[in-house]
Amino acid sequence: MDSKRYLPVAVLFGLVVLVQIVISFTGTVYLLTQVTMAAYYSLVVIGLCLLLGYAGQISLGQAGFFAIGGYTSAVISTQNLVQWVDTPLVKGLLRLGMVVERQDLYNNAIVSVSPWIAFLAAILISIAVAFLIGLPIVRLRGHYMAMATLGFGIIIYRIVLGTGFLGEADGISEVPGFKLFFGLEVNGSLPLRIQNYYIAWVLVTLAIIISINLIQSRIGRALRSIHGSDEAANAMGVNTSRYKLYTFVISAVFAAVGGAFLTHYNGGIGPSEAAVMKSVRYLAIVAVGGMGNLWGVLFMGVLLNFLSLRGYFGTFDDAVFGTILVSIMLFAPQGVLRIQRLQGWLKKLKA
């Protein structure tokens, strides 16, 4: 194992621990809620960084995949099967742990599908949808792919906004917690704030490790050649369509995982998570962090989402992210956190 490759990951987790300690000692534990949510949103931008920064594909449909993950998990885990509890099928599923018994806020008995099954279904559906729309879309280039994924995002938004069993404009509430291993549970309750903070950041760390391994592998080299020139990559024998499709699917899975976990953490999900401006926000974060710069994208993803969740942008939230995107495209198309740019600034300061 190349220790240098994973040294930044160790530093990242050290910073995560340090932030939690500082927040706890300063009596501002309530901030962990927004930091945890920002971590889940960061999963989306990490996947988009792979797609945009390495495969050179512009997607405005990441919010759609986030919503697919969240809504699928919410719908499946909130369906009450209590009227069928005496049937052989439900009894068998109860014994297997695929169906669980619990109580709602009013102590009414509920029998529902395990969040584990709901989560797996969310991932499988996101993979299937990504393959279905990715097969024709990845053959498009530049603004044509952006327009196609924008259309996909709009479709998902209108579906969740206008479908009765998806809650329409109200969304889905009373989503149960997601019980993991060793007594851990994805749940937004106050006593579990610190626990959930670390759960979210373990997920982000895993996403970063997967991304680093992908970038440093043969697939990563192929993606960089595609980003440089499709024609040249094809001439060298690289199956550009296949690699673009795989990256598109990976980015969709990252978004769906973030959507599913955040839904269980918040106890619900609404149609705003599928809004087109959410996809514009993710694109703006990748642009400002530096396309192809995982660490820059992660840092800006956490920072900007945290500020947004804390309400610092007020009613101008969407306008701020739109302004960021336009400004970056005009004045710093490589992002403000590119290593080369920082090195240049440091040289100027030394001079």
RALIN-V531234 format. One record per residue. N is the residue number from 1. RES is the residue in one small letter. D_FIRST is the distance of its C-alpha to the first C-alpha in whole Angstrom. Layout:
((N:RES:D_FIRST) (N:RES:D_FIRST))
This chain:
((1:m:0) (2:d:4) (3:s:6) (4:k:9) (5:r:8) (6:y:9) (7:l:11) (8:p:14) (9:v:14) (10:a:14) (11:v:17) (12:l:18) (13:f:19) (14:g:20) (15:l:23) (16:v:23) (17:v:24) (18:l:26) (19:v:28) (20:q:29) (21:i:30) (22:v:32) (23:i:34) (24:s:35) (25:f:36) (26:t:38) (27:g:40) (28:t:39) (29:v:37) (30:y:38) (31:l:36) (32:l:33) (33:t:35) (34:q:34) (35:v:31) (36:t:30) (37:m:32) (38:a:30) (39:a:27) (40:y:28) (41:y:29) (42:s:26) (43:l:25) (44:v:27) (45:v:27) (46:i:23) (47:g:24) (48:l:26) (49:c:24) (50:l:22) (51:l:26) (52:l:28) (53:g:25) (54:y:23) (55:a:26) (56:g:29) (57:q:31) (58:i:33) (59:s:33) (60:l:36) (61:g:35) (62:q:32) (63:a:35) (64:g:36) (65:f:33) (66:f:33) (67:a:36) (68:i:36) (69:g:33) (70:g:35) (71:y:38) (72:t:37) (73:s:36) (74:a:39) (75:v:41) (76:i:40) (77:s:39) (78:t:43) (79:q:45) (80:n:47) (81:l:48) (82:v:50) (83:q:53) (84:w:51) (85:v:50) (86:d:53) (87:t:52) (88:p:50) (89:l:47) (90:v:46) (91:k:47) (92:g:44) (93:l:42) (94:l:42) (95:r:42) (96:l:38) (97:g:37) (98:m:37) (99:v:40) (100:v:41) (101:e:44) (102:r:44) (103:q:47) (104:d:47) (105:l:49) (106:y:52) (107:n:51) (108:n:52) (109:a:50) (110:i:48) (111:v:46) (112:s:43) (113:v:40) (114:s:37) (115:p:35) (116:w:32) (117:i:34) (118:a:35) (119:f:31) (120:l:30) (121:a:33) (122:a:33) (123:i:29) (124:l:31) (125:i:34) (126:s:32) (127:i:30) (128:a:33) (129:v:35) (130:a:32) (131:f:32) (132:l:36) (133:i:36) (134:g:33) (135:l:35) (136:p:38) (137:i:36) (138:v:33) (139:r:36) (140:l:37) (141:r:37) (142:g:37) (143:h:40) (144:y:40) (145:m:37) (146:a:38) (147:m:41) (148:a:40) (149:t:38) (150:l:40) (151:g:43) (152:f:40) (153:g:40) (154:i:43) (155:i:44) (156:i:41) (157:y:43) (158:r:47) (159:i:46) (160:v:44) (161:l:47) (162:g:50) (163:t:49) (164:g:51) (165:f:48) (166:l:46) (167:g:48) (168:e:49) (169:a:49) (170:d:49) (171:g:45) (172:i:44) (173:s:44) (174:e:44) (175:v:40) (176:p:39) (177:g:36) (178:f:33) (179:k:32) (180:l:29) (181:f:27) (182:f:28) (183:g:31) (184:l:29) (185:e:32) (186:v:31) (187:n:35) (188:g:36) (189:s:39) (190:l:39) (191:p:38) (192:l:34) (193:r:34) (194:i:31) (195:q:29) (196:n:29) (197:y:28) (198:y:25) (199:i:25) (200:a:25) (201:w:22) (202:v:20) (203:l:21) (204:v:20) (205:t:17) (206:l:16) (207:a:18) (208:i:16) (209:i:12) (210:i:14) (211:s:16) (212:i:13) (213:n:11) (214:l:14) (215:i:15) (216:q:12) (217:s:13) (218:r:16) (219:i:18) (220:g:18) (221:r:19) (222:a:22) (223:l:23) (224:r:23) (225:s:25) (226:i:27) (227:h:27) (228:g:29) (229:s:31) (230:d:32) (231:e:34) (232:a:32) (233:a:29) (234:n:31) (235:a:33) (236:m:29) (237:g:29) (238:v:27) (239:n:28) (240:t:29) (241:s:31) (242:r:28) (243:y:25) (244:k:27) (245:l:28) (246:y:25) (247:t:24) (248:f:27) (249:v:27) (250:i:23) (251:s:25) (252:a:28) (253:v:26) (254:f:24) (255:a:28) (256:a:29) (257:v:27) (258:g:28) (259:g:32) (260:a:32) (261:f:30) (262:l:32) (263:t:35) (264:h:35) (265:y:34) (266:n:37) (267:g:39) (268:g:40) (269:i:40) (270:g:43) (271:p:43) (272:s:42) (273:e:39) (274:a:39) (275:a:41) (276:v:41) (277:m:41) (278:k:37) (279:s:36) (280:v:37) (281:r:36) (282:y:32) (283:l:33) (284:a:34) (285:i:31) (286:v:29) (287:a:31) (288:v:31) (289:g:28) (290:g:27) (291:m:27) (292:g:23) (293:n:22) (294:l:20) (295:w:20) (296:g:24) (297:v:25) (298:l:24) (299:f:25) (300:m:29) (301:g:28) (302:v:28) (303:l:31) (304:l:33) (305:n:33) (306:f:34) (307:l:37) (308:s:38) (309:l:38) (310:r:40) (311:g:43) (312:y:42) (313:f:43) (314:g:46) (315:t:48) (316:f:46) (317:d:43) (318:d:43) (319:a:45) (320:v:42) (321:f:39) (322:g:41) (323:t:42) (324:i:39) (325:l:38) (326:v:41) (327:s:40) (328:i:37) (329:m:38) (330:l:41) (331:f:39) (332:a:35) (333:p:34) (334:q:31) (335:g:31) (336:v:31) (337:l:28) (338:r:26) (339:i:24) (340:q:27) (341:r:30) (342:l:29) (343:q:28) (344:g:32) (345:w:33) (346:l:32) (347:k:33) (348:k:37) (349:l:37) (350:k:36) (351:a:39))
